[in-house]
Amino acid sequence: MKRILEFVWPVTGVLAVVVSLWLLYQEFHGNAIGTQVLNQLRALPPHQYALAFVATLVAYAALAWYDRIALRHLGVTHISLLFVSLCSFTTYAIAHNIGATVFSGGMVRYRAYSTQGLTAAQVAVLVALCSLTFLLGTLLLGGLVLVLEPAQLHRLGGILPDVLTESVPARIIGVLCLSVVGLYAVGSIFHFKPLIIRGFRLEYPRPGVALRQLLAAPLELLGAAGIIYFALPEVGNPGYFVVLGVFLASFSAALASNAPGGLGVFELLFLKTMPAVPQAKVLAALLVFRFFYLLLPLAISLVIVLLFERNRLHEAFGRTHVGQPDPEKDHPDETRLNGGTLGR
């Protein structure tokens, strides 16, 4: 079953990309949209690009906080903030672009954190908690949007069943989302029994950890949505609250599709849910988002990975030369206590 899933995930992602790109082609067939988008990108003033870049920094700073929170839950305190930030940045930059975030993120994190003495089980808990943090943030912000502005779900008319896009059902869905978040907070405060799935045990974090989760995840999503908001033109901009609601729906669907970088899926849903904004302006904003949030971090992360692996190879050859044992293999307990650094 596991081997089948290894093929299902990539195939699902590729199919999602192909179908979405075909639908986008049908949407723009016969229109010179490329020229319009290019003109829109040129028309954006420098301060909007600067604000989009700042929003990107906020989003990735919050993502680094995800890892810090998970390490705090594990009781790991010896890893430097710089190492955690670089590991988190690299993990999300790669995972967001290639899809299958849990699996790809787990591999990158294990490679990095094992050099700091973390076991495979600890890394698995860290990955699970980071994923849970994102889910909590999505439920919290999504719930607030639906409760405060249930009409937002009207934008998904034709995509979701009509019964779900009415104000009353939308508000009920929002209350349910907030209830899940509230139940999680209560479980943390009153120490509910741990969640056990197929032998994997995930305990409710301490209240201080749970509180940090409920701050970090919304901050990341607010920053990511801000990139698109600042990249939209001032004239005709629907407002941050609308952009946030559309972003939550589109980004969640893109992640669920497992399409690499949400390619096609993200753009298609954004265009369908913002019909009042000219398509060229929406696509230009989405291109700015892809550059700042996906492509630029990916390019930087690849350099970080190459430097990291070069240093690891240098260490391995150095130990072989002088006949020293590999601390990760011969002294796992000592490695677990002492760890190392990304740059050594």
C-alpha positions, 0 to 999 in steps of 0.5 A, a space after each residue: 500500500 505504501 509503495 502504491 501511495 508513492 506513485 499516487 501522490 506524484 500522479 495526482 499532482 501532475 494530473 491536477 496541473 494538467 487539468 488546471 492548465 487546460 482550463 486556464 487555456 480555455 479561459 484565455 484562448 484568443 486573448 493576448 493576455 501575456 502582453 497585458 500581464 507584462 504591462 501590469 507588472 511594469 506599471 506596479 510602482 516600486 513601493 508595492 514591490 517593496 511591500 510585497 517583499 516585506 510581506 514575504 519576510 513576515 510569512 517566512 519568519 512565521 514559518 521559522 516560528 513553526 519549527 521553533 514551536 515544535 522544538 519547544 514542544 519536544 523540549 529541544 533547546 540546544 539548536 540555534 535560531 539561525 540553524 532553525 531558520 535556515 532549515 525551516 526556510 529551506 524546507 518550505 521553499 522546496 516543499 511548496 514548489 515540489 508538492 507533497 509538503 509533509 513527505 518532502 518537508 520530512 525528508 529535508 528536516 530529517 537530513 538537517 535535524 539529524 545532524 543536531 541529534 534529533 531522532 527520526 521519531 522526534 523529526 516525525 513529531 516536529 513535522 506533524 506539529 508544524 502541519 497541525 500549526 498550519 491547519 489550525 491557522 487555516 481553520 482560525 482565519 477561515 472561521 473568522 472570515 466566514 463568521 464575519 463575512 459569510 458572503 465571501 463564500 458566494 465567490 465559490 458559487 459554481 465550484 461548491 454546491 449552492 447550499 454551501 455558498 449561502 450566508 447561513 451555511 457559510 456562517 455555520 461552517 465558520 463556527 465549526 472551524 472555530 469550534 475545532 480550534 477552541 477544542 484544541 485549545 481546551 485539550 491543551 489546557 486540560 491535558 486531554 488524552 494524546 491522539 494515537 493514529 496507527 501507533 503514532 502518538 501526538 500529545 496535546 502541547 502545553 498551553 504556552 505552545 498551543 498559544 504560540 501555534 495560534 499566533 504563528 500560523 495566522 501570521 504566516 497566512 496573513 503575510 502570504 496573502 499580503 503579497 498578493 494584496 500589495 501586488 494588486 493595483 490600488 484602483 479596483 483592489 477589492 480589499 485585504 479581507 477579500 484577498 485573504 478569504 480568496 487566498 485561504 480557499 485557493 491556497 488550501 485547494 492547491 495544497 490538497 491537489 498536491 500539484 507542484 507549487 499549486 501550479 494552475 490550481 491556485 491561479 484558476 481558483 483565484 481568477 474564478 473567485 475574483 471576477 470583478 478584477 481584470 484578469 491581467 491584474 490578478 495574474 500579474 499579482 499572482 506572478 509576483 506572489 510566485 516569484 517572492 513566495 516560491 521561486 526566489 526562496 527556492 533558488 536561495 534554498 538550493 544554494 543553502 542545501 548545496 553548501 550544507 551537503 558540501 560541508 557534510 561531505 567535507 566532514 565525512 572525508 576528514 573523518 575518513 582521512 584521520 580515521 575518526 569514527 562517525 559520531 552519528 553512527 558510532 555514538 548516537 547518544 552523544 550526537 543526540 546531546 551535542 548536535 552540530 551546526 549547519 556551517 561546520 
